[in-house]
Amino acid sequence: MKLAIRPFEADDREALIGLWHVCGLDRPPNDPNDDIDRKLAHDPEHLLVAVDRARNHSIVGSVMVGYEGRRGWVNLLAADPAYQGNGIGVALMERAEEILRELGCPKVNLQIRTSNVGVIDYYKALGYTVDDAISMGKRL
């Protein structure tokens, strides 16, 4: 596979939403169009897609990177199930971490749904550990 990682482009929307759907990342109450629009309004260069240059530049992965001045965040890491095991997720995480280092970020956070226990070992293999913290949220 000839993988390239680049910022999201307007023509990618349908394919990206399709990827998130097949990966189970588009669960309610989240609306993938809203997620894309909010990211594009804030820092569009940090919504990344991985494309297979050997297959007509089809989108095979994605990651959303954020930094608020204290902690970096990785959201919506996705690799097309048909391509998993080819290093897409690792390449996207490496690029996300590179971006955050360039921004001066001292620590990266990510959240995993409690129902998605299968990815915990994946992130541990990338050097992530479980923090002694409770993640809380509130819908606005």
C-alpha positions as CSV (number, residue, x, y, z in Angstrom):
1,M,0.0,0.0,0.0
2,K,1.2,3.5,-0.8
3,L,-0.1,5.5,2.0
4,A,-0.2,9.3,2.1
5,I,-1.5,11.4,5.0
6,R,-2.9,14.8,4.2
7,P,-5.4,17.4,5.6
8,F,-9.1,16.8,4.9
9,E,-10.4,18.3,1.7
10,A,-14.0,19.3,1.0
11,D,-14.5,16.4,-1.5
12,D,-13.5,13.9,1.3
13,R,-16.7,14.5,3.4
14,E,-18.8,11.6,2.1
15,A,-15.9,9.1,2.1
16,L,-14.8,10.2,5.6
17,I,-18.3,9.8,7.0
18,G,-18.4,6.4,5.4
19,L,-15.2,5.4,7.0
20,W,-16.3,6.6,10.4
21,H,-19.6,4.6,9.9
22,V,-17.8,1.3,9.0
23,C,-15.5,1.8,12.0
24,G,-18.5,2.5,14.4
25,L,-17.4,6.0,15.2
26,D,-20.5,7.8,14.1
27,R,-22.7,6.9,17.1
28,P,-25.5,9.2,18.3
29,P,-25.7,11.7,19.7
30,N,-22.7,12.7,17.6
31,D,-23.4,13.9,14.0
32,P,-20.4,13.3,11.8
33,N,-21.2,16.4,9.7
34,D,-21.2,18.5,12.8
35,D,-17.9,17.0,13.9
36,I,-16.3,17.8,10.6
37,D,-17.8,21.3,10.4
38,R,-16.7,22.2,14.0
39,K,-13.1,21.0,13.2
40,L,-13.0,22.9,10.0
41,A,-14.1,26.1,11.8
42,H,-11.4,25.7,14.4
43,D,-8.2,24.2,12.9
44,P,-8.9,22.4,9.7
45,E,-5.3,21.4,9.1
46,H,-5.6,19.0,12.0
47,L,-8.3,16.8,10.5
48,L,-6.2,14.3,8.7
49,V,-7.0,11.5,6.2
50,A,-4.9,8.6,5.1
51,V,-5.2,7.8,1.4
52,D,-4.1,4.8,-0.6
53,R,-2.2,6.3,-3.5
54,A,-2.3,2.9,-5.2
55,R,-6.1,2.7,-5.1
56,N,-7.2,6.1,-6.6
57,H,-6.4,8.0,-3.4
58,S,-9.3,6.3,-1.6
59,I,-9.6,7.3,2.1
60,V,-8.5,4.4,4.3
61,G,-7.9,6.2,7.6
62,S,-8.4,9.4,9.6
63,V,-7.5,11.1,12.8
64,M,-8.5,14.4,14.4
65,V,-5.8,16.2,16.4
66,G,-6.4,19.0,18.9
67,Y,-4.4,21.1,21.3
68,E,-5.7,23.6,23.8
69,G,-2.5,24.8,25.2
70,R,-2.1,22.2,28.0
71,R,-3.0,18.8,26.6
72,G,-3.1,17.4,23.1
73,W,-6.1,15.3,22.1
74,V,-6.5,12.5,19.5
75,N,-10.0,11.8,18.4
76,L,-11.7,9.7,15.8
77,L,-8.7,7.5,14.8
78,A,-10.0,5.2,12.2
79,A,-8.5,2.6,9.8
80,D,-10.7,0.9,7.3
81,P,-11.3,-2.7,8.6
82,A,-10.3,-4.0,5.2
83,Y,-6.9,-2.4,5.6
84,Q,-6.2,-2.9,9.3
85,G,-2.9,-4.5,10.0
86,N,-1.1,-2.4,7.3
87,G,0.2,0.3,9.6
88,I,-2.4,3.0,8.9
89,G,-3.3,3.6,12.5
90,V,0.3,3.7,13.5
91,A,1.2,6.2,10.7
92,L,-1.7,8.4,11.7
93,M,-0.8,8.3,15.4
94,E,2.8,9.1,14.6
95,R,1.7,12.1,12.5
96,A,-0.7,13.3,15.2
97,E,2.1,13.1,17.8
98,E,4.5,14.9,15.5
99,I,2.0,17.8,15.0
100,L,1.5,18.0,18.8
101,R,5.2,18.0,19.5
102,E,5.6,20.8,16.9
103,L,3.0,22.8,18.8
104,G,4.8,22.4,22.1
105,C,2.4,19.9,23.6
106,P,3.7,18.1,26.6
107,K,1.1,15.3,26.8
108,V,-1.4,13.6,24.6
109,N,-4.8,12.4,25.8
110,L,-7.4,10.2,24.1
111,Q,-10.6,8.6,25.2
112,I,-11.8,5.1,24.5
113,R,-15.4,4.1,24.8
114,T,-15.9,1.5,27.5
115,S,-17.5,-0.8,24.9
116,N,-14.4,-0.6,22.7
117,V,-12.0,-2.7,24.9
118,G,-10.3,-4.2,21.9
119,V,-8.3,-1.0,21.2
120,I,-6.8,-0.7,24.7
121,D,-4.0,-3.1,23.9
122,Y,-3.4,-1.3,20.6
123,Y,-2.8,2.0,22.3
124,K,-0.7,0.3,25.0
125,A,1.5,-1.1,22.2
126,L,2.0,2.6,21.1
127,G,3.1,3.6,24.5
128,Y,-0.1,4.9,26.0
129,T,-1.0,4.1,29.6
130,V,-4.2,4.4,31.6
131,D,-4.2,7.7,33.5
132,D,-5.3,7.9,37.1
133,A,-8.2,10.1,36.2
134,I,-11.9,9.9,35.5
135,S,-13.1,11.3,32.2
136,M,-16.3,13.4,32.5
137,G,-18.3,15.2,30.0
138,K,-21.4,17.4,29.6
139,R,-23.4,18.0,26.4
140,L,-23.9,21.6,25.6
